[in-house]
Amino acid sequence: MLVVALSALGCGTAGPTERTPEGLPQVPPAGDRGDRGGPFDTSRPEIGNLDPDLLEAIRAAARDAQDDGVRMVVTSGWRSREHQQRLFAEALSKYGSEEEASRWVSTPDTSAHVTGDAVDIGPTDADSWLSQHGSDYGLCQVFANEIWHYELATSPGGRCPEMWPDSSARH
Ligand SMILES: [Zn+2]
């Protein structure tokens, strides 16, 4: 009887197959996983290694920005020490001195990217959106010369602290 039932199932491919899996939402929530290159693609280490609270905040902000027609992209998140060292070395050759380079790129010892506590956001209209709404999520621009760099620096709905002129001023 079991064998008969199985082969009967195996033949049942001729009819219309409009069945959809039960219980699955037809439309996934906006900005959920699978958004390659977006703030939700946790398969990328630079996203997956972010501080969970920061990731949650940026996810929520990106969802709401999307509702306003603004697409938010994490252009840089967590970085390994080696990656940060490379960036600093590049800045050093570009700016010529450690003092000037550190205004733009932190060392592995001081970068909030290395600890997973910072994200760089683009494009520019997303940065503008965040400058207006970021504090609702606790997200703040912390360096006056980096409109793309955000950290969790206040509680949601709180006031962002005064910005540092650049990253060398904080350390
Ligand atoms: Zn940054």
Backbone and ligand atoms as CSV (ligand in chain L), in Angstrom:
chain,resi,resn,atom,element,x,y,z
A,1,MET,N,N,0.821,-1.211,0.000
A,1,MET,CA,C,0.000,0.000,0.000
A,1,MET,C,C,0.858,1.265,0.000
A,2,LEU,N,N,1.909,1.227,0.804
A,2,LEU,CA,C,2.809,2.380,0.870
A,2,LEU,C,C,3.477,2.617,-0.477
A,3,VAL,N,N,3.931,1.537,-1.096
A,3,VAL,CA,C,4.607,1.650,-2.388
A,3,VAL,C,C,3.668,2.265,-3.428
A,4,VAL,N,N,2.452,1.816,-3.401
A,4,VAL,CA,C,1.461,2.340,-4.350
A,4,VAL,C,C,1.259,3.844,-4.136
A,5,ALA,N,N,1.154,4.214,-2.863
A,5,ALA,CA,C,0.907,5.622,-2.556
A,5,ALA,C,C,2.062,6.505,-3.043
A,6,LEU,N,N,3.283,6.019,-2.819
A,6,LEU,CA,C,4.449,6.808,-3.222
A,6,LEU,C,C,4.517,6.988,-4.733
A,7,SER,N,N,4.281,5.882,-5.457
A,7,SER,CA,C,4.389,6.008,-6.907
A,7,SER,C,C,3.250,6.871,-7.437
A,8,ALA,N,N,2.133,6.851,-6.764
A,8,ALA,CA,C,1.034,7.716,-7.182
A,8,ALA,C,C,1.445,9.185,-7.034
A,9,LEU,N,N,2.116,9.495,-5.934
A,9,LEU,CA,C,2.602,10.872,-5.735
A,9,LEU,C,C,3.592,11.255,-6.821
A,10,GLY,N,N,4.461,10.273,-7.137
A,10,GLY,CA,C,5.496,10.537,-8.129
A,10,GLY,C,C,4.942,10.850,-9.498
A,11,CYS,N,N,3.743,10.383,-9.780
A,11,CYS,CA,C,3.156,10.629,-11.093
A,11,CYS,C,C,2.343,11.910,-11.121
A,12,GLY,N,N,2.136,12.474,-9.979
A,12,GLY,CA,C,1.202,13.602,-9.912
A,12,GLY,C,C,1.800,14.921,-10.342
A,13,THR,N,N,2.608,14.938,-11.381
A,13,THR,CA,C,3.249,16.188,-11.782
A,13,THR,C,C,2.576,16.840,-12.989
A,14,ALA,N,N,1.551,16.197,-13.497
A,14,ALA,CA,C,0.949,16.712,-14.734
A,14,ALA,C,C,0.001,17.885,-14.476
A,15,GLY,N,N,-0.619,17.876,-13.318
A,15,GLY,CA,C,-1.629,18.899,-13.033
A,15,GLY,C,C,-1.014,20.262,-12.776
A,16,PRO,N,N,-1.857,21.259,-12.658
A,16,PRO,CA,C,-1.354,22.614,-12.363
A,16,PRO,C,C,-0.685,22.657,-10.991
A,17,THR,N,N,0.407,23.359,-10.851
A,17,THR,CA,C,1.128,23.418,-9.576
A,17,THR,C,C,1.182,24.863,-9.092
A,18,GLU,N,N,0.076,25.289,-8.566
A,18,GLU,CA,C,0.011,26.672,-8.090
A,18,GLU,C,C,0.229,26.748,-6.584
A,19,ARG,N,N,0.519,25.586,-6.028
A,19,ARG,CA,C,0.670,25.541,-4.578
A,19,ARG,C,C,1.838,26.410,-4.104
A,20,THR,N,N,1.668,27.159,-3.067
A,20,THR,CA,C,2.773,27.878,-2.433
A,20,THR,C,C,2.960,27.302,-1.039
A,21,PRO,N,N,4.178,27.304,-0.549
A,21,PRO,CA,C,4.415,26.756,0.805
A,21,PRO,C,C,3.549,27.484,1.830
A,22,GLU,N,N,2.916,26.693,2.668
A,22,GLU,CA,C,2.028,27.314,3.656
A,22,GLU,C,C,2.815,28.063,4.716
A,23,GLY,N,N,2.267,29.120,5.208
A,23,GLY,CA,C,2.850,29.838,6.335
A,23,GLY,C,C,3.958,30.794,5.957
A,24,LEU,N,N,4.382,30.800,4.703
A,24,LEU,CA,C,5.437,31.732,4.309
A,24,LEU,C,C,4.816,33.033,3.795
A,25,PRO,N,N,5.309,34.163,4.275
A,25,PRO,CA,C,4.776,35.428,3.771
A,25,PRO,C,C,5.086,35.580,2.291
A,26,GLN,N,N,4.147,36.106,1.528
A,26,GLN,CA,C,4.359,36.285,0.095
A,26,GLN,C,C,5.395,37.372,-0.173
A,27,VAL,N,N,5.365,38.421,0.620
A,27,VAL,CA,C,6.311,39.521,0.434
A,27,VAL,C,C,7.208,39.605,1.661
A,28,PRO,N,N,8.503,39.401,1.482
A,28,PRO,CA,C,9.403,39.490,2.642
A,28,PRO,C,C,9.417,40.915,3.187
A,29,PRO,N,N,9.641,41.074,4.478
A,29,PRO,CA,C,9.699,42.417,5.061
A,29,PRO,C,C,10.758,43.258,4.348
A,30,ALA,N,N,10.468,44.532,4.209
A,30,ALA,CA,C,11.388,45.414,3.487
A,30,ALA,C,C,12.783,45.344,4.093
A,31,GLY,N,N,13.754,45.183,3.255
A,31,GLY,CA,C,15.139,45.246,3.706
A,31,GLY,C,C,15.565,44.103,4.583
A,32,ASP,N,N,14.953,42.962,4.433
A,32,ASP,CA,C,15.374,41.821,5.244
A,32,ASP,C,C,16.626,41.190,4.646
A,33,ARG,N,N,17.086,40.110,5.227
A,33,ARG,CA,C,18.291,39.427,4.775
A,33,ARG,C,C,18.281,39.187,3.273
A,34,GLY,N,N,19.451,39.048,2.717
A,34,GLY,CA,C,19.554,38.780,1.299
A,34,GLY,C,C,19.748,40.047,0.504
A,35,ASP,N,N,19.763,41.171,1.163
A,35,ASP,CA,C,19.968,42.451,0.497
A,35,ASP,C,C,21.458,42.617,0.257
A,36,ARG,N,N,21.941,42.034,-0.829
A,36,ARG,CA,C,23.375,42.036,-1.118
A,36,ARG,C,C,23.918,43.464,-1.192
A,37,GLY,N,N,24.952,43.702,-0.441
A,37,GLY,CA,C,25.548,45.030,-0.453
A,37,GLY,C,C,24.838,45.999,0.463
A,38,GLY,N,N,23.694,45.611,0.980
A,38,GLY,CA,C,22.939,46.473,1.874
A,38,GLY,C,C,23.353,46.260,3.311
A,39,PRO,N,N,22.722,47.003,4.201
A,39,PRO,CA,C,23.116,46.920,5.615
A,39,PRO,C,C,22.703,45.617,6.279
A,40,PHE,N,N,22.030,44.749,5.546
A,40,PHE,CA,C,21.509,43.534,6.169
A,40,PHE,C,C,22.230,42.281,5.732
A,41,ASP,N,N,23.204,42.427,4.898
A,41,ASP,CA,C,23.892,41.267,4.363
A,41,ASP,C,C,24.951,40.791,5.354
A,42,THR,N,N,24.494,40.022,6.342
A,42,THR,CA,C,25.391,39.609,7.421
A,42,THR,C,C,26.379,38.530,6.981
A,43,SER,N,N,26.273,38.062,5.731
A,43,SER,CA,C,27.258,37.087,5.262
A,43,SER,C,C,28.605,37.762,5.026
A,44,ARG,N,N,28.602,39.073,4.897
A,44,ARG,CA,C,29.876,39.790,4.780
A,44,ARG,C,C,30.426,40.024,6.180
A,45,PRO,N,N,31.685,39.653,6.415
A,45,PRO,CA,C,32.266,39.835,7.758
A,45,PRO,C,C,32.160,41.279,8.238
A,46,GLU,N,N,32.287,42.229,7.308
A,46,GLU,CA,C,32.267,43.626,7.743
A,46,GLU,C,C,30.890,44.032,8.279
A,47,ILE,N,N,29.869,43.245,7.975
A,47,ILE,CA,C,28.541,43.471,8.543
A,47,ILE,C,C,28.321,42.542,9.737
A,48,GLY,N,N,28.632,41.254,9.530
A,48,GLY,CA,C,28.383,40.256,10.559
A,48,GLY,C,C,29.176,40.481,11.838
A,49,ASN,N,N,30.329,41.143,11.740
A,49,ASN,CA,C,31.170,41.383,12.914
A,49,ASN,C,C,30.896,42.717,13.591
A,50,LEU,N,N,29.873,43.428,13.127
A,50,LEU,CA,C,29.531,44.696,13.795
A,50,LEU,C,C,28.922,44.418,15.158
A,51,ASP,N,N,29.061,45.367,16.055
A,51,ASP,CA,C,28.381,45.302,17.329
A,51,ASP,C,C,26.878,45.096,17.062
A,52,PRO,N,N,26.257,44.116,17.711
A,52,PRO,CA,C,24.850,43.802,17.411
A,52,PRO,C,C,23.906,44.994,17.599
A,53,ASP,N,N,24.151,45.816,18.592
A,53,ASP,CA,C,23.287,46.985,18.814
A,53,ASP,C,C,23.420,47.990,17.670
A,54,LEU,N,N,24.656,48.172,17.218
A,54,LEU,CA,C,24.882,49.089,16.094
A,54,LEU,C,C,24.211,48.548,14.835
A,55,LEU,N,N,24.356,47.253,14.606
A,55,LEU,CA,C,23.748,46.636,13.428
A,55,LEU,C,C,22.227,46.794,13.473
A,56,GLU,N,N,21.656,46.560,14.655
A,56,GLU,CA,C,20.206,46.682,14.804
A,56,GLU,C,C,19.749,48.114,14.520
A,57,ALA,N,N,20.501,49.076,15.031
A,57,ALA,CA,C,20.150,50.489,14.835
A,57,ALA,C,C,20.222,50.870,13.361
A,58,ILE,N,N,21.265,50.427,12.689
A,58,ILE,CA,C,21.437,50.825,11.290
A,58,ILE,C,C,20.411,50.114,10.414
A,59,ARG,N,N,20.044,48.909,10.811
A,59,ARG,CA,C,18.979,48.200,10.102
A,59,ARG,C,C,17.666,48.963,10.200
A,60,ALA,N,N,17.329,49.374,11.405
A,60,ALA,CA,C,16.066,50.092,11.617
A,60,ALA,C,C,16.069,51.407,10.848
A,61,ALA,N,N,17.196,52.105,10.888
A,61,ALA,CA,C,17.296,53.380,10.169
A,61,ALA,C,C,17.156,53.160,8.669
A,62,ALA,N,N,17.796,52.118,8.161
A,62,ALA,CA,C,17.754,51.863,6.717
A,62,ALA,C,C,16.342,51.511,6.260
A,63,ARG,N,N,15.614,50.791,7.101
A,63,ARG,CA,C,14.220,50.464,6.767
A,63,ARG,C,C,13.397,51.736,6.638
A,64,ASP,N,N,13.560,52.631,7.608
A,64,ASP,CA,C,12.775,53.865,7.590
A,64,ASP,C,C,13.223,54.797,6.473
A,65,ALA,N,N,14.527,54.805,6.198
A,65,ALA,CA,C,15.024,55.628,5.085
A,65,ALA,C,C,14.431,55.130,3.773
A,66,GLN,N,N,14.349,53.823,3.661
A,66,GLN,CA,C,13.773,53.226,2.458
A,66,GLN,C,C,12.333,53.681,2.270
A,67,ASP,N,N,11.598,53.784,3.377
A,67,ASP,CA,C,10.219,54.292,3.302
A,67,ASP,C,C,10.188,55.725,2.791
A,68,ASP,N,N,11.271,56.467,3.034
A,68,ASP,CA,C,11.363,57.842,2.534
A,68,ASP,C,C,11.985,57.898,1.136
A,69,GLY,N,N,12.203,56.735,0.547
A,69,GLY,CA,C,12.767,56.690,-0.798
A,69,GLY,C,C,14.280,56.845,-0.838
A,70,VAL,N,N,14.922,56.653,0.310
A,70,VAL,CA,C,16.383,56.802,0.366
A,70,VAL,C,C,17.014,55.429,0.592
A,71,ARG,N,N,17.883,55.031,-0.319
A,71,ARG,CA,C,18.570,53.753,-0.170
A,71,ARG,C,C,19.881,53.959,0.576
A,72,MET,N,N,20.037,53.189,1.640
A,72,MET,CA,C,21.203,53.323,2.495
A,72,MET,C,C,22.130,52.132,2.279
A,73,VAL,N,N,23.403,52.397,2.113
A,73,VAL,CA,C,24.383,51.339,1.893
A,73,VAL,C,C,25.518,51.487,2.897
A,74,VAL,N,N,25.914,50.363,3.490
A,74,VAL,CA,C,27.091,50.376,4.351
A,74,VAL,C,C,28.310,50.243,3.452
A,75,THR,N,N,29.053,51.332,3.300
A,75,THR,CA,C,30.219,51.285,2.418
A,75,THR,C,C,31.419,50.683,3.128
A,76,SER,N,N,31.435,50.750,4.461
A,76,SER,CA,C,32.479,50.094,5.231
A,76,SER,C,C,31.984,49.888,6.659
A,77,GLY,N,N,32.211,48.697,7.190
A,77,GLY,CA,C,31.772,48.408,8.562
A,77,GLY,C,C,32.947,47.944,9.392
A,78,TRP,N,N,32.855,46.707,9.909
A,78,TRP,CA,C,33.975,46.144,10.654
A,78,TRP,C,C,35.171,45.976,9.725
A,79,ARG,N,N,36.367,46.267,10.259
A,79,ARG,CA,C,37.601,46.022,9.508
A,79,ARG,C,C,38.580,45.249,10.385
A,80,SER,N,N,39.300,44.341,9.759
A,80,SER,CA,C,40.368,43.651,10.486
A,80,SER,C,C,41.485,44.652,10.788
A,81,ARG,N,N,42.321,44.334,11.759
A,81,ARG,CA,C,43.466,45.201,12.071
A,81,ARG,C,C,44.357,45.376,10.840
A,82,GLU,N,N,44.524,44.278,10.099
A,82,GLU,CA,C,45.389,44.311,8.913
A,82,GLU,C,C,44.827,45.285,7.873
A,83,HIS,N,N,43.505,45.200,7.674
A,83,HIS,CA,C,42.859,46.104,6.715
A,83,HIS,C,C,43.046,47.554,7.153
A,84,GLN,N,N,42.837,47.804,8.440
A,84,GLN,CA,C,42.965,49.176,8.948
A,84,GLN,C,C,44.413,49.656,8.821
A,85,GLN,N,N,45.355,48.750,9.072
A,85,GLN,CA,C,46.771,49.105,8.947
A,85,GLN,C,C,47.104,49.494,7.511
A,86,ARG,N,N,46.514,48.750,6.582
A,86,ARG,CA,C,46.724,49.035,5.154
A,86,ARG,C,C,46.166,50.419,4.806
A,87,LEU,N,N,44.958,50.696,5.306
A,87,LEU,CA,C,44.344,51.995,5.032
A,87,LEU,C,C,45.189,53.129,5.598
A,88,PHE,N,N,45.728,52.900,6.806
A,88,PHE,CA,C,46.538,53.948,7.425
A,88,PHE,C,C,47.829,54.156,6.634
A,89,ALA,N,N,48.424,53.050,6.171
A,89,ALA,CA,C,49.646,53.156,5.368
A,89,ALA,C,C,49.381,53.924,4.075
A,90,GLU,N,N,48.218,53.676,3.474
A,90,GLU,CA,C,47.849,54.405,2.260
A,90,GLU,C,C,47.687,55.894,2.547
A,91,ALA,N,N,47.029,56.189,3.672
A,91,ALA,CA,C,46.827,57.591,4.047
A,91,ALA,C,C,48.166,58.260,4.328
A,92,LEU,N,N,49.060,57.497,4.919
A,92,LEU,CA,C,50.386,58.034,5.241
A,92,LEU,C,C,51.118,58.449,3.969
A,93,SER,N,N,51.065,57.600,2.946
A,93,SER,CA,C,51.766,57.961,1.707
A,93,SER,C,C,51.025,59.068,0.970
A,94,LYS,N,N,49.711,59.152,1.177
A,94,LYS,CA,C,48.944,60.203,0.507
A,94,LYS,C,C,49.151,61.566,1.168
A,95,TYR,N,N,49.151,61.587,2.507
A,95,TYR,CA,C,49.189,62.867,3.217
A,95,TYR,C,C,50.592,63.241,3.703
A,96,GLY,N,N,51.503,62.275,3.694
A,96,GLY,CA,C,52.895,62.607,3.938
A,96,GLY,C,C,53.336,62.604,5.384
A,97,SER,N,N,52.415,62.758,6.336
A,97,SER,CA,C,52.820,62.722,7.736
A,97,SER,C,C,51.776,61.965,8.553
A,98,GLU,N,N,52.244,61.365,9.644
A,98,GLU,CA,C,51.317,60.647,10.522
A,98,GLU,C,C,50.252,61.581,11.058
A,99,GLU,N,N,50.665,62.802,11.349
A,99,GLU,CA,C,49.742,63.766,11.930
A,99,GLU,C,C,48.576,64.056,10.979
A,100,GLU,N,N,48.901,64.306,9.725
A,100,GLU,CA,C,47.857,64.619,8.757
A,100,GLU,C,C,47.047,63.362,8.402
A,101,ALA,N,N,47.753,62.240,8.254
A,101,ALA,CA,C,47.060,60.986,7.905
A,101,ALA,C,C,46.032,60.613,8.961
A,102,SER,N,N,46.379,60.832,10.227
A,102,SER,CA,C,45.479,60.403,11.301
A,102,SER,C,C,44.253,61.308,11.433
A,103,ARG,N,N,44.247,62.409,10.708
A,103,ARG,CA,C,43.025,63.218,10.664
A,103,ARG,C,C,41.958,62.519,9.819
A,104,TRP,N,N,42.386,61.619,8.957
A,104,TRP,CA,C,41.470,60.975,8.009
A,104,TRP,C,C,41.310,59.491,8.237
A,105,VAL,N,N,42.348,58.854,8.707
A,105,VAL,CA,C,42.292,57.405,8.929
A,105,VAL,C,C,42.912,57.091,10.281
A,106,SER,N,N,42.181,56.333,11.088
A,106,SER,CA,C,42.711,55.963,12.392
A,106,SER,C,C,43.664,54.780,12.267
A,107,THR,N,N,44.475,54.601,13.270
A,107,THR,CA,C,45.343,53.427,13.327
A,107,THR,C,C,44.513,52.230,13.811
A,108,PRO,N,N,45.044,51.013,13.647
A,108,PRO,CA,C,44.309,49.844,14.149
A,108,PRO,C,C,44.006,49.931,15.645
A,109,ASP,N,N,44.846,50.635,16.392
A,109,ASP,CA,C,44.632,50.738,17.838
A,109,ASP,C,C,43.506,51.697,18.199
A,110,THR,N,N,43.191,52.628,17.322
A,110,THR,CA,C,42.200,53.643,17.693
A,110,THR,C,C,40.913,53.577,16.872
A,111,SER,N,N,40.905,52.826,15.785
A,111,SER,CA,C,39.732,52.844,14.907
A,111,SER,C,C,38.534,52.124,15.516
A,112,ALA,N,N,37.387,52.796,15.489
A,112,ALA,CA,C,36.151,52.171,15.957
A,112,ALA,C,C,35.654,51.123,14.954
A,113,HIS,N,N,36.198,51.154,13.743
A,113,HIS,CA,C,35.826,50.118,12.774
A,113,HIS,C,C,36.388,48.760,13.191
A,114,VAL,N,N,37.579,48.766,13.767
A,114,VAL,CA,C,38.241,47.515,14.141
A,114,VAL,C,C,37.483,46.799,15.263
A,115,THR,N,N,36.846,47.570,16.131
A,115,THR,CA,C,36.073,46.950,17.213
A,115,THR,C,C,34.619,46.708,16.813
A,116,GLY,N,N,34.266,47.046,15.573
A,116,GLY,CA,C,32.887,46.816,15.115
A,116,GLY,C,C,31.919,47.872,15.595
A,117,ASP,N,N,32.437,49.049,15.988
A,117,ASP,CA,C,31.598,50.083,16.576
A,117,ASP,C,C,31.357,51.268,15.648
A,118,ALA,N,N,31.657,51.111,14.365
A,118,ALA,CA,C,31.450,52.225,13.430
A,118,ALA,C,C,31.042,51.699,12.066
A,119,VAL,N,N,30.231,52.498,11.377
A,119,VAL,CA,C,29.881,52.194,9.993
A,119,VAL,C,C,30.052,53.450,9.147
A,120,ASP,N,N,30.476,53.244,7.910
A,120,ASP,CA,C,30.476,54.324,6.930
A,120,ASP,C,C,29.278,54.099,6.019
A,121,ILE,N,N,28.496,55.163,5.831
A,121,ILE,CA,C,27.225,55.064,5.125
A,121,ILE,C,C,27.243,55.905,3.861
A,122,GLY,N,N,26.686,55.384,2.821
A,122,GLY,CA,C,26.546,56.135,1.587
A,122,GLY,C,C,25.222,55.783,0.949
A,123,PRO,N,N,24.838,56.343,-0.172
A,123,PRO,CA,C,25.481,57.515,-0.775
A,123,PRO,C,C,25.150,58.808,-0.012
A,124,THR,N,N,25.463,59.937,-0.619
A,124,THR,CA,C,25.354,61.204,0.106
A,124,THR,C,C,23.939,61.493,0.612
A,125,ASP,N,N,22.923,61.117,-0.173
A,125,ASP,CA,C,21.561,61.420,0.307
A,125,ASP,C,C,21.211,60.580,1.536
A,126,ALA,N,N,21.837,59.400,1.656
A,126,ALA,CA,C,21.638,58.605,2.866
A,126,ALA,C,C,22.337,59.265,4.057
A,127,ASP,N,N,23.499,59.868,3.806
A,127,ASP,CA,C,24.195,60.601,4.874
A,127,ASP,C,C,23.352,61.795,5.336
A,128,SER,N,N,22.737,62.476,4.378
A,128,SER,CA,C,21.876,63.610,4.728
A,128,SER,C,C,20.682,63.144,5.552
A,129,TRP,N,N,20.106,62.029,5.138
A,129,TRP,CA,C,18.958,61.483,5.867
A,129,TRP,C,C,19.355,61.152,7.301
A,130,LEU,N,N,20.535,60.536,7.453
A,130,LEU,CA,C,21.008,60.162,8.791
A,130,LEU,C,C,21.333,61.385,9.642
A,131,SER,N,N,21.834,62.442,9.006
A,131,SER,CA,C,22.177,63.627,9.793
A,131,SER,C,C,20.906,64.232,10.393
A,132,GLN,N,N,19.776,64.011,9.714
A,132,GLN,CA,C,18.503,64.509,10.244
A,132,GLN,C,C,17.867,63.553,11.243
A,133,HIS,N,N,17.937,62.238,10.946
A,133,HIS,CA,C,17.152,61.264,11.710
A,133,HIS,C,C,17.984,60.298,12.541
A,134,GLY,N,N,19.309,60.308,12.372
A,134,GLY,CA,C,20.147,59.304,13.005
A,134,GLY,C,C,19.964,59.185,14.513
A,135,SER,N,N,19.825,60.336,15.176
A,135,SER,CA,C,19.741,60.301,16.644
A,135,SER,C,C,18.493,59.571,17.132
A,136,ASP,N,N,17.467,59.478,16.281
A,136,ASP,CA,C,16.278,58.699,16.655
A,136,ASP,C,C,16.643,57.240,16.936
A,137,TYR,N,N,17.753,56.812,16.357
A,137,TYR,CA,C,18.206,55.420,16.500
A,137,TYR,C,C,19.464,55.342,17.360
A,138,GLY,N,N,19.892,56.476,17.883
A,138,GLY,CA,C,21.131,56.520,18.667
A,138,GLY,C,C,22.364,56.678,17.806
A,139,LEU,N,N,22.159,56.901,16.505
A,139,LEU,CA,C,23.281,56.987,15.564
A,139,LEU,C,C,23.729,58.430,15.388
A,140,CYS,N,N,25.031,58.645,15.536
A,140,CYS,CA,C,25.565,60.005,15.471
A,140,CYS,C,C,26.777,60.072,14.556
A,141,GLN,N,N,26.849,61.171,13.812
A,141,GLN,CA,C,28.108,61.521,13.142
A,141,GLN,C,C,29.035,61.998,14.246
A,142,VAL,N,N,30.242,61.470,14.315
A,142,VAL,CA,C,31.108,61.838,15.439
A,142,VAL,C,C,32.294,62.711,15.028
A,143,PHE,N,N,32.642,62.690,13.727
A,143,PHE,CA,C,33.744,63.528,13.239
A,143,PHE,C,C,33.203,64.537,12.231
A,144,ALA,N,N,33.506,65.809,12.462
A,144,ALA,CA,C,32.953,66.866,11.607
A,144,ALA,C,C,33.388,66.712,10.149
A,145,ASN,N,N,34.561,66.106,9.926
A,145,ASN,CA,C,35.060,66.001,8.548
A,145,ASN,C,C,34.670,64.680,7.871
A,146,GLU,N,N,33.849,63.869,8.550
A,146,GLU,CA,C,33.432,62.599,7.948
A,146,GLU,C,C,31.917,62.457,8.040
A,147,ILE,N,N,31.209,62.975,7.018
A,147,ILE,CA,C,29.742,62.966,7.068
A,147,ILE,C,C,29.180,61.558,6.907
A,148,TRP,N,N,30.041,60.599,6.533
A,148,TRP,CA,C,29.602,59.236,6.252
A,148,TRP,C,C,29.798,58.293,7.434
A,149,HIS,N,N,30.523,58.739,8.459
A,149,HIS,CA,C,30.938,57.849,9.547
A,149,HIS,C,C,29.973,57.986,10.737
A,150,TYR,N,N,29.340,56.869,11.105
A,150,TYR,CA,C,28.350,56.880,12.188
A,150,TYR,C,C,28.676,55.855,13.255
A,151,GLU,N,N,28.401,56.252,14.488
A,151,GLU,CA,C,28.569,55.344,15.620
A,151,GLU,C,C,27.340,55.470,16.521
A,152,LEU,N,N,27.129,54.450,17.359
A,152,LEU,CA,C,26.086,54.553,18.378
A,152,LEU,C,C,26.649,55.435,19.479
A,153,ALA,N,N,26.169,56.668,19.563
A,153,ALA,CA,C,26.793,57.602,20.498
A,153,ALA,C,C,25.787,58.266,21.425
A,154,THR,N,N,24.536,57.885,21.299
A,154,THR,CA,C,23.532,58.383,22.239
A,154,THR,C,C,22.450,57.318,22.351
A,155,SER,N,N,21.514,57.525,23.263
A,155,SER,CA,C,20.404,56.588,23.340
A,155,SER,C,C,19.365,57.000,22.289
A,156,PRO,N,N,18.561,56.052,21.813
A,156,PRO,CA,C,17.590,56.395,20.773
A,156,PRO,C,C,16.715,57.580,21.187
A,157,GLY,N,N,16.661,58.586,20.317
A,157,GLY,CA,C,15.897,59.784,20.631
A,157,GLY,C,C,16.669,60.802,21.452
A,158,GLY,N,N,17.903,60.450,21.805
A,158,GLY,CA,C,18.720,61.345,22.619
A,158,GLY,C,C,19.434,62.393,21.789
A,159,ARG,N,N,20.319,63.115,22.437
A,159,ARG,CA,C,21.097,64.153,21.754
A,159,ARG,C,C,22.465,63.617,21.424
A,160,CYS,N,N,22.904,63.874,20.209
A,160,CYS,CA,C,24.254,63.457,19.844
A,160,CYS,C,C,25.268,64.391,20.494
A,161,PRO,N,N,26.387,63.830,20.953
A,161,PRO,CA,C,27.440,64.681,21.529
A,161,PRO,C,C,28.043,65.586,20.457
A,162,GLU,N,N,28.677,66.629,20.905
A,162,GLU,CA,C,29.344,67.522,19.966
A,162,GLU,C,C,30.393,66.735,19.177
A,163,MET,N,N,30.509,67.055,17.895
A,163,MET,CA,C,31.444,66.290,17.058
A,163,MET,C,C,32.891,66.689,17.346
A,164,TRP,N,N,33.777,65.684,17.168
A,164,TRP,CA,C,35.207,65.982,17.133
A,164,TRP,C,C,35.507,66.608,15.768
A,165,PRO,N,N,36.490,67.512,15.714
A,165,PRO,CA,C,36.830,68.102,14.404
A,165,PRO,C,C,37.269,67.030,13.412
A,166,ASP,N,N,38.032,66.050,13.869
A,166,ASP,CA,C,38.426,64.906,13.030
A,166,ASP,C,C,38.864,63.783,13.945
A,167,SER,N,N,39.190,62.632,13.346
A,167,SER,CA,C,39.431,61.445,14.168
A,167,SER,C,C,40.713,61.543,15.003
A,168,SER,N,N,41.642,62.399,14.598
A,168,SER,CA,C,42.869,62.522,15.394
A,168,SER,C,C,42.606,63.263,16.697
A,169,ALA,N,N,41.523,64.028,16.761
A,169,ALA,CA,C,41.237,64.830,17.945
A,169,ALA,C,C,40.727,63.982,19.116
A,170,ARG,N,N,40.152,62.824,18.783
A,170,ARG,CA,C,39.536,62.002,19.832
A,170,ARG,C,C,40.580,61.250,20.653
A,171,HIS,N,N,41.722,60.959,20.024
A,171,HIS,CA,C,42.674,60.090,20.732
A,171,HIS,C,C,43.944,60.823,21.146
L,1,ZN,ZN,ZN,34.425,55.387,9.285
